[in-house]
Amino acid sequence: MLWQDIVLTIGSWIFIVALIPTLRGKEKPQLSTSIVTGTVLLVYAFVYATLGLWISVISTSALALAWLVLAVQKWKKMGNLEWK
């Protein structure tokens, strides 16, 4: 395991923990911010996979998922998505 994999993983998990209040709260970031951030993080995860940084792939994908969940929450709050 490379030390870079460990550092990137720790950073991702810190960001995930920092997002928990936003995921649970009423106020959400702008939809475009959440979509762009989630998408860029998925690209980063792909790049990490090409470098063999597998733990970083998992943690960065989880972080991307958290941002994309925020996007869905904002979209729902805006009234653009009906849940059944």
ZISULZI-V623870 format. One record per backbone hydrogen bond with DSSP energy under -0.5 kcal/mol. CO is the residue of the C=O (numbers start at 1). NH is the residue of the N-H. Records with the same first field share a line. If there is no record, write none. Layout:
BEGIN
CO=NH / NH
END
This chain:
BEGIN
2=6
3=7
4=8
5=9
6=10
7=11
8=12
9=13
10=14
11=15
12=16
13=17
14=18
15=19
16=20
17=20
19=23
20=24
21=25
30=34
31=35
32=36
33=37
34=38
35=39
36=40
37=41
38=42
39=43
40=44
41=45
42=46
43=47
44=48
45=49
46=50
47=51
48=53
49=52
52=54
53=57
54=58
55=59
56=60
57=61
58=62
59=63
60=64
61=65
62=66
63=67
64=68
65=69
66=70
67=71
68=72
69=73
70=74
71=75
72=76
73=77
74=78
75=80
76=79
END
